[in-house]
Amino acid sequence: MAKENYNELIAFIAVARECSFTKAAAHLGITQSALSHTVKGLEKRLGIRLLTRTTRNVSLTEAGERLLTRISPKFDEIDAEISLLSELRDKPAGTIRISASDHAIDTVLWPKLDKILQDYPDIKLELCVDYGFTDIVERRFDAGVRFGEAISNDMIAIRIGKDLSMAAVATPEYFAKNRKPTVPSDLLKHNCINLRLPTYGGLYAWEFEKGDRQINVNVEGQLIFNSVSQILNACLSGHGIAFLPEDIFESYCNDGRLVRVLSDWCPPFSGYHLYFPNRMRSSPAFDVIVNALKG
């Protein structure tokens, strides 16, 4: 394949990763028709179909899956090497993308990173709200944030937050009408406010622990949200029991607007950690972010 046709491979990788010509075209900054024409040209040149197109989605053929698996890491390496050229500059520069929950962003990332951005105007920071177990390598994030116990062994993990505990809470008015749960299974009799995990599409199972006992409860309720702030607001409005990190509810419990239950089933656990691939080459900009979060 001639060197001038590498753009066709870049176009194919974009479509394959997004499973959408529309999203890929927006990412590449070209029209959808131009992108479709480019990919068709690649398929014609190779003499094999790489993508299966329907009116609703785009999927990879066996050949397309094989090509993506073989070539996409090579292009990622090229992008990484080019981005590392920023090391030649006098000041740290470049874009750092981090995947995290909005709770982690609000309570850990932003309070620490807000202080350093003015000192490093050439660093661009992208914080993406995510509740699922996103593959940060596949989605091209520089790092992610998770609870320490949820990070795989093939990642470097750096602690950036204190230990946390979960808390189940509701308003006094709610408990005036509904008996307080004393064990996790009692939650099945209550109106609970659920959190949907976007990556898998499922609902978060509430996790409890007491001594050697560990219980996951698939609660039910009228409301499902995919972010913390909506769950908190619904709980404060009396729509049921919410289950989130305790620091979210602390001030509301202190002033009596919320009442905590099952606290003996919510022991502390390892707090937020920044994680990234152990094969990742560092850059001055990334080092600035890491050092700020460690502090």
Buried (B, 14 or more C-beta within 10 A) or exposed (E): EEEEEEBBBEBBBBBBBBEBBEBBBBBBEBEBEEBBEBBBBBBEEBEEBBBEBEEEEBEBBEBBEEBBEEBBEEEBEEEBEEBBEBBEEEEBBBEBBBBBBBBBBBBBBBEBBEEBEEEBEEBEBEBEBBBBBBEBBEEEBBBBBBBBEEBEEEBBBBBBBEEBEBBBBBBEEBBEEBEBBEBBEBBEEBBBBBBBBEEEEEBBBBBBBBEEEEBEBEBBBEBBBBBBEBBBEBBBEBBBBBBBBBEBBEEBBEEEBBBBBBEEBBEEBBBBBBBBEEEBEEBBBBEBBBEBBEE
